[in-house]
């Protein structure tokens, strides 16, 4: 694709209620939205970096500068070489000399994937799952629930979400708000609820035995029939995760640790995890994430697609990835109005009965839905245009 300009917008979406996790609290979801245009068409992408560098080193304001000063100029240079410019498969190598910043890189790749899909009439889900049996047409609805003050609050929240159609709940946990909260979730959601816990790295194997941070205490989760406990230890502790996995009956899933497809393979080989959370922005590439799902499918490794409190735009992309047949477990795929009171895309809804709802995978070209121009304008905090 030939590219004339890349527009970068910081949007700010107020959350209906603050989202609290072990790594911090989000009250307004700022994100960088990317719009690539040229003589061959246009495409949209979103950078998943959170407002603060608490999930990983990337954050919204930094991502805007990295895109403006380092990544977009390299993409424009690659797009001006030869007569056909750069395609989505060439984005990773065009940006390879910039170290790190996977979420900012993935935003540009997504914009090109969207542009190519629009140009050829191909839905993103088909681009990401080109081999038989191809993508699903709908995915099970799943929701992430942030840290809440008490087990009673958790029970009320879980009951409400199940009634809305969610059959899968991921509950954020932290030292002091873990076993009792998950027990309340299990009681409120019933035994058919697919229940996961996400610790965002808040526990330690070398903590004082019996202290709230002691990861050995997580063996108390073994009676709760969890799908998995996600990222119990810090991101770089693969060997400790393998040690913890030997002590727990509950499967361990990794998220923050899995920074590349090769690290994902190493983690599985070491026994540091037996379930994989796939996030394309964390891998720096939607195509690489689809490759991980291919490999999980080929090796019978359970996997699911995780979200990043995405705006409607990022959620469309995650729906397309979650339609991949390698995503064998329900992921973080929620109705868009579940978190935000206003959004850049028309709402995506959960359909179906309590506890068994699904969300339709977009079937239109590229991301499959148009952004709402008025909403985009309303929610834009800052706009930068980088031209060739
Ligand atoms: Mg996580």
Boltz pocket constraint, residues with backbone or C-beta under 6 A from the ligand:
constraints:
  - pocket:
      binder: B
      contacts: [[A, 198], [A, 200], [A, 230], [A, 231], [A, 255], [A, 256], [A, 306]]
      max_distance: 6.0
